[in-house]
Amino acid sequence: MREGDHRRMNINRHKWDESVPLHVASRAYDVPSFLRGRSTLRPLEIKELGPVRGRSLLHLQCHFGLDTLSWARRGARVTGVDFSLPAIRAARRMAREAGVQARFLQSNLYELTEVIDERFDIVYTGKGALCWLPDIEGWAEVVARVLKPGGRFFLLEDHPIAELFTNDTATGFELKNRYFGGQAIREEFDGTYATDAKMKFRVSYSWIHPVSTIVNALVERGLSIDSVKEYSYSYWHRYRAMVEDRHGWWHLTKSEGQIPLMLSLKARNRAAESRPRTGRTP
């Protein structure tokens, strides 16, 4: 991790800590309907990842756990991890109130293997997670170390190209950031994607990771890529010039709609398959 990135992640953590009660109370997360049984998972995720019943599932960067608990409702034995202690406390409360069995642990992602010494059938992450990580190679190392041989990895995430542009009433749809280089992007604003509240902690940092960087980081650590898919729509109202379809996906309305807004990636830990066989053959 580059010099200064630990400090930037701590700045982010302060903002995420403050955001937790605001997000729990927000209309965007709609906790009351979740507690009545609503799933926060998209049909696309459920189809792409496949069956989870009876499988151990680790959710990286789980925030306050609604996606994690939605997988538990589908039969997975879930563990959620986040660097925000208020988020983990809220996730544990959500589990109790929903009557769902789950485990939630507080840990910086890069220190996760110091907190748990086990491997999982499935590792799941995404929907606004990778942009908060400065070191994608370190992230991939953690994924590889916590995924069982033969285990499945699934990511549904904002496409990094979508992070390049700004879309507001003052400037319109314009190029704002660089695709390559991995520089930290500093932003300062009230609220978050889910709340307009005026917050004490206004500064946050994010990073853009090219698709090739994500894929190669996983491959170099022993994962085999099953598929990478790109989508012209998003799971959230990223830009002002977007409209929502009847399935809850957000689309750009003009020529900008040709840019990719979201990607999914499926991979498998082939470690067991690559080991030489020993002993007598039948």
DAFENFEN-V77362 format. One record per residue. N is the residue number from 1. RES is the residue in one letter. PHI is phi in radians with two decimals (none if undefined). PSI is psi in whole degrees, -180 to 180 (999 if undefined). Layout:
n: [N:N]
res: [RES:RES]
phi: [PHI:PHI]
psi: [PSI:PSI]
This chain:
n: [1:2:3:4:5:6:7:8:9:10:11:12:13:14:15:16:17:18:19:20:21:22:23:24:25:26:27:28:29:30:31:32:33:34:35:36:37:38:39:40:41:42:43:44:45:46:47:48:49:50:51:52:53:54:55:56:57:58:59:60:61:62:63:64:65:66:67:68:69:70:71:72:73:74:75:76:77:78:79:80:81:82:83:84:85:86:87:88:89:90:91:92:93:94:95:96:97:98:99:100:101:102:103:104:105:106:107:108:109:110:111:112:113:114:115:116:117:118:119:120:121:122:123:124:125:126:127:128:129:130:131:132:133:134:135:136:137:138:139:140:141:142:143:144:145:146:147:148:149:150:151:152:153:154:155:156:157:158:159:160:161:162:163:164:165:166:167:168:169:170:171:172:173:174:175:176:177:178:179:180:181:182:183:184:185:186:187:188:189:190:191:192:193:194:195:196:197:198:199:200:201:202:203:204:205:206:207:208:209:210:211:212:213:214:215:216:217:218:219:220:221:222:223:224:225:226:227:228:229:230:231:232:233:234:235:236:237:238:239:240:241:242:243:244:245:246:247:248:249:250:251:252:253:254:255:256:257:258:259:260:261:262:263:264:265:266:267:268:269:270:271:272:273:274:275:276:277:278:279:280:281:282]
res: [M:R:E:G:D:H:R:R:M:N:I:N:R:H:K:W:D:E:S:V:P:L:H:V:A:S:R:A:Y:D:V:P:S:F:L:R:G:R:S:T:L:R:P:L:E:I:K:E:L:G:P:V:R:G:R:S:L:L:H:L:Q:C:H:F:G:L:D:T:L:S:W:A:R:R:G:A:R:V:T:G:V:D:F:S:L:P:A:I:R:A:A:R:R:M:A:R:E:A:G:V:Q:A:R:F:L:Q:S:N:L:Y:E:L:T:E:V:I:D:E:R:F:D:I:V:Y:T:G:K:G:A:L:C:W:L:P:D:I:E:G:W:A:E:V:V:A:R:V:L:K:P:G:G:R:F:F:L:L:E:D:H:P:I:A:E:L:F:T:N:D:T:A:T:G:F:E:L:K:N:R:Y:F:G:G:Q:A:I:R:E:E:F:D:G:T:Y:A:T:D:A:K:M:K:F:R:V:S:Y:S:W:I:H:P:V:S:T:I:V:N:A:L:V:E:R:G:L:S:I:D:S:V:K:E:Y:S:Y:S:Y:W:H:R:Y:R:A:M:V:E:D:R:H:G:W:W:H:L:T:K:S:E:G:Q:I:P:L:M:L:S:L:K:A:R:N:R:A:A:E:S:R:P:R:T:G:R:T:P]
phi: [none:-1.21:-1.02:1.65:-1.27:-1.06:-1.10:-1.14:-1.15:-1.18:-1.08:-1.06:-1.09:-1.05:-1.20:-1.13:-1.00:-1.17:-1.30:-0.97:-1.10:-1.18:-1.21:-1.03:-1.55:-1.38:-1.18:-1.04:-1.55:0.82:-1.01:-0.96:-1.24:-1.08:-1.16:-1.50:2.15:-1.14:-1.63:-1.62:-1.46:-1.47:-0.92:-1.04:-1.11:-1.08:-1.21:-1.20:-1.31:1.51:-1.06:-2.17:-1.02:1.39:-1.67:-1.43:-2.26:-1.86:-1.85:-1.46:0.96:-1.48:0.94:-1.77:1.60:-1.17:-1.12:-0.98:-1.20:-1.16:-1.18:-1.10:-1.12:-1.58:1.84:-1.36:-1.64:-1.77:-2.28:-1.91:-2.26:-2.65:-1.45:-1.67:-1.14:-1.02:-1.14:-1.14:-1.10:-1.16:-1.11:-1.10:-1.17:-1.05:-1.08:-1.10:-1.17:-1.46:1.19:-2.02:-1.35:-2.81:-2.10:-2.24:-2.20:-1.63:-2.90:-1.04:-0.95:-1.22:-1.88:-1.06:-1.23:-1.49:-1.73:-2.23:-2.11:-2.73:-2.14:-2.16:-1.16:-2.39:-2.07:-2.23:-2.82:2.30:0.90:1.59:-1.92:-1.14:-1.14:-1.61:-1.90:-1.41:-2.20:-1.34:-1.18:-1.11:-1.07:-1.11:-1.09:-1.13:-0.96:-1.13:-1.34:-1.78:-1.70:-1.09:-0.95:1.47:-1.26:-1.83:-2.07:-2.42:-2.25:-2.16:-2.59:-1.03:-1.23:-1.04:-1.11:-1.14:-1.37:-1.40:-1.92:-2.02:-2.54:-2.42:-1.22:-1.41:-1.93:1.33:-1.60:-2.37:-1.18:-2.14:-2.16:-1.71:-1.29:-1.78:2.00:1.19:-1.21:-1.20:-1.82:-1.62:-2.29:-2.40:-2.84:-1.28:1.25:-2.47:-1.08:-2.00:-2.64:-1.72:-1.05:-1.38:-1.79:-1.16:-1.66:-1.79:-1.58:-2.53:-2.18:-2.43:-2.41:-1.78:-2.07:-0.98:-0.99:-1.08:-1.15:-1.11:-1.10:-1.14:-1.07:-1.25:-1.09:-1.15:-1.91:1.68:-1.53:-1.84:-1.40:-1.52:-2.86:-2.30:-2.18:-2.07:-2.31:-1.58:-2.36:-2.27:-1.45:-2.51:-1.44:-1.20:-1.97:-1.07:-1.43:-2.31:-2.20:-1.69:-1.59:-1.22:-1.69:1.52:-1.62:-1.81:-2.15:-1.28:-1.69:-2.02:-1.10:-1.10:-1.10:-1.45:-1.45:-1.28:-1.96:-2.65:-2.45:-2.21:-2.46:-2.06:-2.54:-2.44:-1.44:-1.58:-0.93:-1.15:-1.26:-1.56:-1.29:-1.15:-1.38:-2.22:1.50:-1.37:-1.65:-1.21]
psi: [138:156:134:-18:-30:-44:-42:-39:-35:-37:-44:-41:-38:-43:-41:-40:-47:-30:-22:-57:-30:-42:-41:-36:-5:154:-30:-40:-25:60:-41:-43:-31:-44:-21:-2:-4:139:141:0:144:145:-34:-43:-46:-42:-45:-42:-36:-167:139:-7:128:-2:148:131:127:124:112:141:60:-5:-128:23:8:-42:-42:-49:-29:-37:-36:-38:-21:6:0:153:102:147:126:141:137:154:-8:118:-42:-35:-44:-41:-41:-38:-42:-38:-40:-42:-44:-46:-33:-13:37:134:125:158:135:132:140:124:140:134:-42:-14:12:-40:-8:-14:-38:141:68:167:157:152:-34:136:129:142:169:-161:62:35:-49:-29:-16:4:129:-23:99:-27:-42:-37:-47:-34:-42:-45:-48:-36:-25:-2:128:152:129:-6:161:141:138:134:129:120:159:137:135:-27:-33:-20:-8:-22:155:151:94:175:-22:-43:-16:-159:104:153:131:-40:170:140:-43:158:-30:23:146:135:115:131:150:119:158:149:-166:-172:-18:-5:146:9:145:114:154:-44:109:-21:140:160:143:169:146:129:113:153:-42:-35:-43:-49:-49:-35:-40:-44:-42:-15:21:3:145:125:122:-38:150:124:145:148:145:14:169:160:-6:165:74:-48:153:-39:58:150:149:134:179:-12:1:12:146:132:143:147:-16:-156:-24:-16:-8:-8:150:136:-19:153:155:151:131:136:167:143:107:15:-45:-36:-25:-9:139:142:144:166:-174:146:147:999]
